[in-house]
Amino acid sequence: MSTAWNTRPLWSMATEVRQVVEPSTLGEEVVHYSIPSFDEIGAGQVEQTENIKSAKLRLRGGEVLISKLNPRKSRVLLVQPDSQLPMVSSTEFVGLQVGATLNPRYLAYVLQSQAVRQELDSRVYSVTRSHQRVAPEDITHLDVAVAGEQEQRRIADFLDAETARIDGLSNVQHRVLERLAERRNAGVAAAVSGSRHTSRRESRIPWLETIPEAWQEVRVGLVARMGSGHTPSRSHPEWWTDCTIPWVTTGEVKQVRDDRLEDLCETREKISTAGLANSAAELHPKGTVFLCRTASAGYSGVMGLDMATSQDFVTWTCGPRLDPYYLLWCLRAMRPDLLGRLAIGSTHKTIYVPDLQMLRIPLPPIDEQREIVTTIRHQNARVDELSDKVRRQTDLLRERRQALITAAVTGQFDVSTASGRNVTEGVAS
């Protein structure tokens, strides 16, 4: 770091925004800087004040916002100064109005640097990893390395240009991942609908237009035994000792959410034989197909062991005419239909059992079902390999962006002579 730089506490150069207002007092619409809007678009969104149910920080424009929540995620943004609507932010943000000696764009980059993220992460308080916070004074008492005003402006200009270039590459990679996901889903739907057959007829299944002429359409309950699950009463602690039976709950959905895992073999919780005997829970055999119908509705898998489930799931134990993995991929292909046509609820979707009892699927001969499963696995493996390569490139871009910001705001190189040409070296464009 140059001798022209000095280190000062943030509170000596910026003032914390403390005015809290009820958004309804500001008119019908405001620009709302919230955690969800940051995560979605990286900026504030126009919202009707009648839909905002809590008090917010009043913003004037030009403030730097940094989230108190989970600081390792580095939610930092600069409030636009030219809004035609009143502006507010979630109280999960600390708002900073900078003084004359500090450039707000420069400060935004400082707060994104690795050193600040690590410092704040070391000060978090909470009992859960997902909802850790820092106190506002942990932010305002940060020691900030400060260059002269012209150097701050040069650093901010340099980082604006270079991060925009990296972000452009990242956006391209994101679009590639979206296209690959679409290709994967389309391949699954085509396989389970028998797209290689040319002789076809109209289908009465809601999520299909046509099926092969020789295939049947059946209600799943005619070729598989439907079941469910239950939670043994927690008021009987003796039912929760010596727990050895794997028990599928909504906590397992994350294992199958990306549709890569077929067989679920590990569960976070287990229940006991006493709990099983004294509840409506059932022990389902290995190979049983399960579908989550609440909370994370629509996600499915196959039991890799004998297992029980909570009441959040329905299960199908397949008979001789239905391969469980073919049923699994039918369920995954129909997920958009399940969520769009059958799921009820705006925030937490629920699919009700009577609707699931009426599910219909195309039914080719059992040998062809198994061939279709093999085809799906092969084509998914190719797409997943490409997706993994793109994700590795995206991760590398993110690392280089972080390293560039950290180096620039700590004076590790002279931005007036740096071109940034090596920022993305080794990453495919």
C-alpha positions in Angstrom: 0.0 0.0 0.0 1.2 3.5 -0.9 2.3 5.9 1.8 -0.4 8.2 0.4 -3.0 5.8 1.8 -4.2 5.9 5.4 -6.5 3.7 7.6 -9.5 5.3 9.3 -12.6 4.0 11.1 -15.6 4.0 8.8 -17.7 6.0 11.3 -15.4 9.0 10.9 -16.1 9.2 7.1 -19.7 8.0 6.8 -22.9 8.5 8.8 -25.4 5.7 9.5 -28.9 6.2 8.2 -31.2 6.0 11.1 -34.6 7.5 9.9 -37.3 4.8 10.0 -40.6 5.3 8.3 -43.9 3.6 7.6 -43.8 3.3 3.7 -47.6 4.1 3.6 -46.7 7.7 4.6 -44.7 8.2 1.5 -47.4 7.6 -1.1 -48.8 4.7 -3.1 -45.4 3.5 -4.5 -41.8 3.4 -3.4 -38.5 2.0 -4.6 -37.9 -0.8 -2.1 -34.4 -2.1 -1.5 -35.0 -5.5 0.1 -32.9 -8.6 0.5 -35.1 -10.6 -2.0 -34.9 -7.8 -4.6 -31.1 -7.7 -4.2 -30.8 -11.4 -4.6 -33.0 -11.4 -7.6 -31.9 -8.3 -9.6 -29.2 -6.6 -7.5 -31.2 -3.4 -7.1 -34.4 -2.0 -5.6 -37.9 -2.7 -7.0 -41.0 -0.5 -7.3 -43.6 -1.8 -4.9 -47.1 -0.7 -3.7 -46.8 0.6 -0.2 -49.9 -1.3 0.8 -48.0 -4.5 0.3 -45.1 -3.5 2.6 -46.0 -4.6 6.1 -43.1 -3.2 8.2 -41.2 0.0 8.9 -38.2 0.7 6.6 -35.1 2.9 6.4 -35.8 6.2 4.6 -33.3 6.8 1.8 -32.5 10.0 -0.1 -30.2 8.6 -2.8 -26.5 8.0 -3.0 -26.3 5.9 0.2 -24.2 2.7 0.3 -26.2 -0.3 1.6 -24.6 -3.3 3.2 -26.6 -6.2 4.6 -26.3 -7.2 8.3 -27.7 -10.7 7.4 -25.1 -13.4 6.4 -22.3 -11.0 5.6 -20.3 -13.8 3.9 -22.7 -13.3 1.0 -21.6 -9.7 0.6 -24.8 -7.9 -0.3 -23.6 -4.4 -1.0 -25.1 -1.8 -3.4 -25.2 1.8 -4.2 -28.6 3.5 -4.0 -29.3 5.4 -7.2 -29.5 9.2 -6.6 -32.1 10.1 -9.3 -35.2 8.2 -8.4 -38.6 9.9 -9.1 -40.2 7.9 -6.3 -39.5 7.8 -2.6 -36.9 5.2 -1.6 -36.8 2.8 1.4 -34.7 -0.2 2.4 -35.1 -3.2 4.6 -33.8 -2.7 8.1 -31.7 -5.8 7.4 -29.4 -3.3 5.6 -27.2 -0.7 7.2 -27.4 2.5 5.2 -24.2 4.7 5.0 -24.2 8.3 3.8 -20.6 9.2 3.0 -18.8 12.4 3.8 -16.8 14.6 1.6 -13.6 12.6 1.9 -15.0 9.3 0.8 -16.3 8.3 -2.7 -19.5 6.2 -2.4 -18.5 3.9 -5.3 -15.1 3.3 -3.8 -16.7 2.5 -0.4 -19.1 0.0 -2.1 -16.1 -1.9 -3.5 -14.2 -1.7 -0.1 -17.2 -3.4 1.6 -17.2 -6.1 -1.0 -13.5 -6.9 -0.5 -12.4 -10.2 1.0 -10.9 -8.6 4.0 -14.2 -6.9 5.0 -16.2 -10.1 4.4 -13.9 -12.1 6.5 -13.8 -9.5 9.3 -17.6 -9.3 9.4 -18.1 -13.0 9.2 -15.9 -13.4 12.3 -18.3 -11.1 14.2 -21.6 -12.7 13.4 -24.0 -13.8 16.1 -26.8 -16.4 15.7 -27.5 -20.0 16.5 -28.1 -20.9 12.9 -25.7 -20.7 9.9 -28.5 -19.5 7.6 -29.5 -16.5 9.7 -26.3 -15.0 11.1 -26.1 -11.2 11.6 -23.6 -8.5 12.5 -24.5 -5.5 14.6 -24.5 -2.1 12.8 -21.6 -0.9 15.0 -19.5 -3.9 13.7 -19.9 -2.3 10.2 -19.4 1.4 11.2 -16.3 0.6 13.3 -14.5 -1.2 10.4 -11.1 0.2 9.7 -11.0 1.3 6.0 -7.9 1.8 3.9 -8.4 5.2 2.2 -6.6 6.7 -0.7 -6.8 10.3 -1.9 -10.0 11.5 -3.5 -8.7 11.3 -7.1 -7.2 7.8 -6.5 -10.5 6.6 -5.0 -12.3 7.8 -8.2 -9.7 6.2 -10.4 -10.1 2.9 -8.5 -13.9 3.0 -8.7 -13.8 3.8 -12.5 -11.4 0.9 -13.1 -13.5 -1.5 -11.1 -16.7 -0.4 -12.7 -15.2 -1.2 -16.1 -13.5 -4.5 -15.1 -16.4 -5.9 -13.0 -18.8 -5.1 -15.8 -16.7 -7.1 -18.2 -16.5 -10.0 -15.8 -20.2 -9.8 -15.0 -20.9 -9.8 -18.7 -19.0 -13.1 -19.1 -20.8 -14.5 -16.0 -24.2 -13.6 -17.5 -23.3 -15.4 -20.7 -22.4 -18.5 -18.7 -25.7 -18.2 -16.7 -27.6 -18.2 -20.0 -25.7 -21.3 -21.2 -26.6 -23.1 -17.9 -30.3 -22.2 -18.5 -30.2 -23.6 -22.0 -28.5 -26.8 -20.8 -31.2 -27.2 -18.1 -33.9 -26.7 -20.7 -32.2 -29.3 -23.0 -32.0 -31.8 -20.1 -35.7 -31.3 -19.2 -36.8 -31.6 -22.8 -34.8 -34.7 -23.2 -36.5 -36.4 -20.2 -40.0 -35.4 -21.4 -39.2 -36.6 -24.9 -37.9 -40.0 -23.6 -40.9 -40.8 -21.3 -43.3 -39.8 -24.0 -41.8 -42.2 -26.5 -40.6 -39.5 -29.0 -38.7 -42.1 -31.1 -42.1 -43.7 -32.1 -43.6 -42.2 -35.3 -47.0 -43.8 -35.1 -48.8 -41.7 -32.4 -52.2 -40.8 -31.0 -53.6 -37.9 -29.0 -53.0 -38.2 -25.3 -55.5 -37.5 -22.5 -52.6 -37.0 -20.0 -52.5 -33.2 -19.2 -48.7 -32.9 -19.6 -48.5 -34.7 -22.9 -49.8 -34.0 -26.3 -49.3 -37.4 -28.0 -48.0 -40.8 -27.1 -47.1 -43.9 -29.2 -50.1 -45.7 -30.7 -49.1 -49.0 -28.9 -48.6 -47.5 -25.4 -51.3 -47.5 -22.7 -52.3 -44.6 -20.5 -52.9 -45.7 -16.9 -53.7 -44.3 -13.5 -50.5 -44.8 -11.4 -52.6 -46.4 -8.7 -53.5 -49.3 -11.0 -49.9 -50.4 -11.4 -48.4 -49.3 -8.1 -49.6 -49.3 -4.5 -49.9 -45.8 -3.1 -48.8 -45.0 0.4 -47.9 -42.1 2.7 -46.3 -41.4 6.0 -46.6 -39.9 9.5 -44.7 -38.4 12.3 -44.7 -40.3 15.6 -45.8 -38.1 18.5 -43.0 -36.1 20.0 -44.8 -36.2 23.4 -43.8 -39.8 23.8 -40.0 -39.6 24.1 -39.8 -43.4 24.4 -40.9 -43.5 20.8 -37.8 -41.5 19.8 -35.2 -43.7 21.4 -33.2 -46.5 19.6 -34.1 -45.0 16.2 -32.8 -47.1 13.4 -35.4 -46.7 10.6 -34.5 -44.1 7.9 -37.2 -41.5 7.8 -37.7 -39.2 4.8 -38.7 -35.6 5.6 -38.6 -32.4 3.7 -35.0 -32.0 4.8 -34.1 -34.7 2.2 -35.5 -32.7 -0.7 -32.2 -30.8 -1.2 -30.6 -34.2 -2.1 -32.9 -34.7 -5.1 -33.7 -31.0 -6.0 -31.4 -31.0 -9.0 -32.8 -34.3 -10.4 -29.3 -35.9 -10.5 -29.7 -38.3 -7.6 -32.1 -41.2 -8.2 -31.6 -43.4 -5.1 -31.9 -41.7 -1.6 -29.8 -43.7 0.9 -29.3 -41.3 3.8 -31.8 -39.4 5.9 -31.2 -36.7 8.6 -33.5 -38.4 11.0 -34.6 -41.9 11.9 -37.6 -43.3 13.8 -37.8 -46.3 16.1 -39.8 -49.5 15.7 -42.0 -48.3 18.6 -42.6 -45.0 16.9 -43.5 -46.9 13.7 -45.9 -49.2 15.5 -47.7 -46.3 17.4 -48.3 -44.0 14.4 -49.6 -44.1 10.9 -46.1 -44.2 9.5 -45.4 -47.1 7.1 -42.2 -49.0 6.4 -41.8 -48.9 2.6 -39.5 -51.4 0.8 -36.4 -50.4 -1.1 -37.3 -49.2 -4.6 -40.4 -47.3 -3.5 -40.8 -44.0 -5.3 -41.6 -40.9 -3.1 -42.9 -37.5 -4.0 -42.9 -34.5 -1.7 -46.3 -32.8 -1.8 -45.8 -29.9 0.6 -43.3 -27.1 1.1 -40.8 -28.3 -1.5 -43.6 -29.8 -3.6 -43.0 -31.8 -6.7 -39.5 -33.3 -6.0 -39.1 -37.0 -6.1 -36.7 -39.9 -5.7 -36.4 -43.7 -5.1 -35.8 -45.2 -1.7 -32.3 -46.9 -1.7 -33.2 -48.7 1.5 -36.4 -49.7 3.4 -37.6 -46.4 4.7 -40.5 -44.5 6.3 -41.6 -41.0 5.4 -43.3 -38.0 7.1 -46.8 -37.0 6.1 -45.3 -34.6 3.6 -44.8 -37.4 1.1 -46.8 -39.8 -1.0 -45.2 -43.1 -2.1 -45.7 -45.7 -4.8 -44.5 -49.2 -4.5 -44.4 -50.5 -8.1 -46.0 -53.7 -9.3 -44.6 -55.9 -12.0 -45.8 -53.7 -14.9 -44.1 -50.5 -13.7 -40.4 -49.9 -13.3 -39.8 -47.5 -10.4 -37.1 -45.5 -12.2 -39.4 -45.0 -15.2 -42.1 -43.7 -12.8 -39.5 -41.4 -11.2 -38.6 -39.8 -14.5 -42.3 -39.5 -15.4 -42.8 -37.6 -12.1 -39.9 -35.4 -12.8 -41.1 -34.7 -16.4 -44.6 -33.8 -15.1 -43.3 -31.5 -12.3 -44.2 -28.2 -14.1 -47.8 -29.6 -14.6 -48.0 -30.7 -11.0 -47.0 -27.3 -9.7 -48.9 -25.3 -12.2 -52.2 -27.3 -12.3 -52.5 -29.1 -9.0 -50.4 -27.3 -6.4 -52.4 -24.9 -4.1 -51.0 -22.0 -2.2 -49.0 -18.8 -3.1 -46.0 -19.1 -0.8 -45.9 -22.8 0.2 -47.3 -25.0 -2.5 -49.3 -28.1 -1.5 -50.4 -31.0 -3.7 -53.4 -32.8 -2.2 -53.6 -36.6 -2.0 -56.9 -36.9 -4.0 -55.3 -35.2 -7.0 -52.2 -37.5 -6.7 -54.5 -40.5 -6.6 -55.7 -39.6 -10.1 -52.2 -39.1 -11.7 -51.9 -40.8 -15.1 -48.8 -41.8 -17.0 -47.9 -43.3 -20.3 -47.1 -47.1 -19.9 -44.9 -48.8 -22.5 -43.9 -52.5 -22.0 -41.6 -53.0 -19.0 -38.5 -53.8 -21.1 -39.0 -50.5 -23.0 -39.5 -48.6 -19.7 -36.0 -49.8 -18.7 -34.5 -48.9 -22.0 -36.0 -45.4 -21.6 -34.4 -45.1 -18.2 -31.0 -46.0 -19.6 -31.4 -43.5 -22.4 -32.3 -40.7 -19.9 -29.3 -41.5 -17.8 -26.9 -41.4 -20.7 -28.2 -38.1 -22.1 -28.4 -36.5 -18.7 -24.8 -37.5 -18.0 -23.6 -35.7 -21.1 -25.6 -32.5 -20.3 -24.4 -32.6 -16.6 -20.8 -32.9 -17.7 -21.2 -29.7 -19.8 -23.0 -28.0 -17.0 -20.3 -28.8 -14.5 -17.6 -27.3 -16.8 -19.6 -24.1 -17.1 -20.1 -23.8 -13.4 -16.4 -24.3 -12.8 -15.8 -21.4 -15.2 -18.4 -19.3 -13.4 -16.8 -20.0 -10.1 -13.4 -19.0 -11.5 -14.8 -15.7 -12.7 -16.3 -15.0 -9.3 -13.0 -15.7 -7.6 -11.1 -13.4 -10.0 -13.7 -10.6 -9.6 -13.3 -10.9 -5.8 -9.5 -10.9 -6.0 -9.5 -7.9 -8.4 -11.6 -5.8 -6.0 -9.6 -6.7 -3.0 -6.3 -6.0 -4.7 -7.5 -2.6 -6.1 -9.0 -1.2 -2.8 -5.9 -2.2 -0.8 -3.5 -0.5 -3.2 -1.8 -3.7 -4.4 -1.4 -2.3 -8.0 -1.7 1.0 -9.8 -5.0 1.1 -11.5 -3.9 4.0 -13.8 -1.5 1.6 -15.5 -3.5 -1.7 -15.1 -5.5 -2.9 -18.0 -7.3 -5.9 -16.4 -6.4 -8.0 -19.4 -5.4 -10.9 -17.2 -8.5 -10.8 -15.0 -10.2 -13.6 -16.9 -7.1 -15.5 -18.1 -7.9 -19.2 -18.4 -11.6 -18.7 -18.5 -13.5 -19.5 -21.7 -15.5 -16.6 -23.1 
